[in-house]
């Protein structure tokens, strides 16, 4: 016997038992985004590698270490998308979506990063994201965060904490970067290998190091708030004031930098203490220069991306109530005549009750074995037909949870099921 083919490392299957959580979360996130006026944009999973080098940055871990990159037959370097903001901007420019327009867009789909898989961090993972273009004031920054707070509320999630910071303009970051380099160069021997590499290329990313021996040195480093100009500070204060007015608690976290080079101005993360080391569920910020950087005109932009695997893990913690939206029905038919009649009858019920999950047993089996299969399916009710029921044009409706059973005429089957289902929802 040939050896079974195993899945690719870090690219997990999502099995049917997990899907109710995914469907529930996807529906709520999509609903909230559209309530706020965001329209869906779908972009390819495969892009030219140059797109991500120009947007994310050559010195980021994503570009330097984590992209799935290969050469096409025509010699073009292609990469599976490690994130979707760059793709959204590329699509916005190439499709004329951003020129002299305000746009609120969202996306959903798989992303790919070649990193060491662990719980909550995979090589293929799913993200929802929102992007707003052409809006420069603090209102839309606050809107992004308020939208997420509403998603957490609709999903009935607790324990998420907002961390927020301001990275300032290019000029501010240049001054701050020089101060960081001076600070860390005085302690270069204490830096871990990644931080030593970043010292000359991207010292802001040293602040994001998780190495335990680095934390005291990071805590002693200069803080970006001391380098902000008056306009940058006013914009950031405006965001915080709007959050306070809306009752959103936050922590200003001066070490929060995010892992992408295109961020300027406000950055944020929603974090949890319920998932171990993978504590960031969602993050984002401003990237006002990215459209110009990718060939468009100067366009203010802000957005976020949400890791669905971590969101699902939070949703599943202690929550076993999320299941199919409507109680299911299972057709138990004993005998050939009953099986033929039952399938036709079930189709008529489906016509009258769209959205109700209905499963026909299919194939032979004793009455008891079919009832056991009905119970294992998760259905709440069994519709039972044998040859006697075919002759009488009746069907039994059995509750698979309470054990009661009634008999109804075929013409009364739909209203009887409606009554049973209504009592269960």
N, C-alpha and C positions, 0 to 999 in steps of 0.2 A: 504494500500500500504506500502511495506517495505521501510525503510529509505535508501536513497542512500548511498553507501560507499564512504567516502571522501578520498582524497590522504593522504599519510603519511606526517606529518609535516616536512617541509624543503626538501621535495623531489618533486620538481615541474615537471609538464609535459612540454614538448617543443612542442607547437602546430604548425600546418602546416604553419600559417602565419609567424612564426619566422624562419622556416627552411631555407629559401633562404640565410639568414645571416649566419647561421651555415655552410651550404654547401660551401658558398663562402669563409669563413674564413678557414674551414678545408682544402679545396683544395689548398689554397695559402700556408698555413703553411706546409702542407705535401710536396708541390712542392719545397719550399725553402729548407726544411730539406734534401730532396733527391738530390737536386742540390749540396749541401755541402758534399754529400757522406755518409749520415746517413741512416741506414737500420732499418726497423720496427721490433720491438719485441713485442709480445703480451703475457702478463702474466695473471694468474688467478686473479679474484677479491677477492678471499678468500685465506688467508695464515695462517700459524701457528702464533699465537700471539707472540711467542718468537722471531720471525724475527723482528718485529717492536720494541720490548723491547730492543733487542740488538743493533739495528741500530739507531733508533730515540732517545732513551734514556728514562729510567723510570720516570725521573723527568720533562720531557716536558709535556706541557698541552695536547698534542695529545695523548700520551700514558696514562697519569694519568686521563684524563677527557673525551676524545673525541672519543675513538674507539668503534665501534660496535663489541662486543666480546661475544662469547657464547661457550659452551662446546659441542663437538660432541658426538655422541652415544658411541664412543669408549673412551671418557674421555679426548680427546685432546682439548686444548683451541685454538679456531680459531677466526680470526678477519677479517672483511671486510677491504680491504686495505685503509689506510688513505692517502697514497702517494705511488708512484711507484718506486722510486729509490731503496729502499731495495729489492723490488721484482725483479728489473732488475739485481741487483748484485747477488741475490740468484739464478736466472736463469742462469746468466753468469757462476757462479761457478759450478752449478749442471750439466749444459749442455756442459761444457768445452769451453765456448766461449771466456774466458779471458786469458787462460794459454798461456803465451809467445806471446800474440797477441795484436795488436792495434785494438780497436773496436769503431766505431761510431754507436750508436743505438738511436732510438726514439720510443716513445710509445704514445698511445692515448686511453683514456677511462674514465669511471666513478671512482671517489674516494668517500670515505665516512667518515664523521666526525660528531660526535654527539655534536653539538654546537648550540647556540641560532640562529635560522635563521633570516636573514635580507637581504636587497637588496644586491646582489653580494656575499653573503655568505650563502651557503646552506649545508644541511646534505648529499645530493648527489650532486656532482659537477663533471665537466669534466676537464681533464687536457691533454694538449700536453706536452711532455717533451723530452729533448735530453740528452744523456749521452756519454761521450768520455772516454775510458779506455786505459791505457798504454802510455799516452802522458803527459810528466812532465813539459814542458817549458811553458812560457807565451803565445806562439802562439795560442794554443788551447783555453786558457782562453779568449783571445781577439776574437777568431773565434766565440765562443759562443755568445758574445755580438754583433758582427758584423752581425751574422746570424739573430738575433732578430731585429736589426735595419733595415735589408732588409725586414723582414716580415712587420714591421710597414710601410715601404715605399710602399710595394706592396698593402697593405690594405688601403693606403692613410690616415693613422692615424697621427694626430699631437698632440703636447702637452705632449708627454711622455718624462720623464726625467730620466736619469740613475743615480742611487745612488750606490756607490761602497765603499768597505772597505776591510781591511785585518785582519783576526783573528789570523794569525800566527800559529806556530807549537804547539804541546802539551805542550812543555816546556815553550813557551811564554805565552800561555793561563794560565798555572799554576801560573806564576809570576803575570800576570795581574789579575787573579781571586783573588789572595791573597790581592792585592792592592784594588780591588773593595770591598772585604769583610771588609777590614779595614775602608774604606771610609763610606760604608753604615751602618756598625755597630755603628759608632759614631752618626748616625741619625736614629736609628732603630725605634724610636717611630713615625717618619714621614712616614715610609714605609706603603704602602697599604698591605692588608692581603696576596695577592699573592706574593708580593716582600719579605715580612717577611718569607714566606715559602721557597722562592728561595735563601735566603741569605746563607744558609748552603749547599744547594743542587746544585744550578746552578745560581750563582750571575750574570753571563753574561745576563741572560734573564731579569734581572731587567732593563737593558738598553732599553728593548723593551716595557716597561710598557707605557700604554696610559693614566694612571691616571694623571689628570691635576695637582694635588698637588705634584706629583713626579718630574715634569719636571725640576724645578730649581735644585733639588738635583742631578738629572741625568746629567744635564749640567755641574755641578761642579765635577763630578766623574773623575778619571784618564782616559786617552785615550790610546787605544791599540797601536797607532803609536809609543809611547814613549817606548814600550817594545819589538818592533820587532828586530830580529837579522839582520845582514847585508845581509845574503842570502835571507831572507824573504822580506826585503825591496827591494832588487834588482829585485826579481821576480815580486813584486807588481808594482814597477816603470816600469818594462818592459811591463806589461799589459797596463798601462796608456800611455806609449809612443806609443804603437801600436794603441791605440784608437785615440790619437791625430793625428797621421799620417793619419788615415782613416777619420778624420773629425768628430769623435763622441764626442759630448759634455758630460761631466759627472760632478758629485759633489762627492768628497770624504766625506763620511758620517761616522764619527768615532763611532756613536751609533748604526749603522746597524749591527745586530748580526744574524738575521734569527731565525726561531723557531725550528730548528732541531739540535741535539747534534753532529751529525757526520761531520759538516762543519769544515774545517781547511783552513787556507790561505784565498784566495780571496772569498768574498761574494758580491752579488749585487742584486738590485731590479730595475725594470722599474716601475715608479710611474706616476700617473696622478692626476690632480686636478679637473677632470670632473665627478667623480663618488662618491663624498662625502667621508665618512669615509673609504670606501674600496678602498684605493688608489693604492695598489700594484697589478699590472696586471701580472707581471712575476718576478720570482726571482730564484737565484741559487748560485752556487759557487763551491769550491773545497772540496773534501772529500777523501783525499788520503789514509786514513786508513780503510775505510769502507769495502773494499774487504777482507782484513785480519781479520777485526773484525767479519765478517760473515763466516770465515772458509777458505778463499782463501789465496793466496800469496799477499804480498805487491804489490799494483797496483795503480799508480796515476790515479785519476779520477776527472772529473769536469762535471757539468751539470746544467740544469735549468728546471723549470716547469712553465707552463703558464695556468692561470685560464681562461677557455673558456667563462664562463658566463660574466665575466668582459670585456673580449675582445669583445664579441658580443654586450654588452651594449655600449661600445665605438663606435663600428662600426655602430650601429643603430642611434646614436645621429645625428639628422639633415640629415640623409641619407636614402631617400626613393627610391633610384634608383636601389637598388640591388633586382633583381627578377629572375625569371627563365631565363636561358641562352638564350633560343630561343623563339620567339613569338609563342604562342599556337594557335591551330586550334580546333574548336568546330564543331561537326557534327550535323546539324539540319535536321531532316528527318520527313516529314509529311506524314503519311499513312503507312500501313503495308508493302506494296511493297517497298516503299522508305526506310523504316527502314532496311529491309533485304538486299537490294542492297547496302545501304550506309555502313553497317558494313563490307561487303566484299570489297567494294571500299576503305574504310579507311585502311584495312589491307594491301592492295597493296601500298597505299601511305606510310604506316609505313615501308614497306620493302625498299622503295626507299629513304626515308628521316629519317634514324635513328637519334635519339636524339631530334626530334621535338615533343613537347608535343601535343598529340591529344586526345580529349575527345569526346566520343559518348554520346549523351543526354540520351538515354536509357529510355524506357517507353513512354507512350503517352504524348501528350501536344500540344496545339495550336502553330501555327507558331510564334505568338508574345511572348507567354510564353517561348518557347524554345530560342528565341533571347535574352530575358531578362536573362535567365539562362546562355547563352553563354557570355553575357557581365559581369555577376557576377563572372564567372569562371576566369576572367583575360585573356582569350584568345584574340588575336588580330584579328583573322579572323574566320568567320563562313563559312563552306561548306554546302550548302543548296541543299537538294534533296526532290522533291515531286514526285507524280505519273507521272506527265507530264515529269519531267526530266528523270525518269526511261525509259519512252517510247522513248525519244529522245537521251538517253545515254549522257546527259549533267549534269552539276552541276553549281550552283551559288557560287561565292566567294565574300563574303561581308566583307569589312573592318569594324570592330566594333568600330573603333576610328574615321575614316573619313567618313563613311556612304556610300561610293561608292560600287557598285556591278557589277560584270561582269559574263558572262556565258561562260563556256568552255566545250569542249568535254571531256569525261572521259579519253581518251588517252592523253589529254593535261593537265590534272589536276596537275600532279606532276611538270612539268616545270613551270606552272602558279603559283603554291604555292611557288616554289623555288624563283621565281622572286619577289613575294610579301614579302617573309621572308627576302630576301637579302636587300630589300629597308628599312626594319625595323631594321636591325642590323648594 
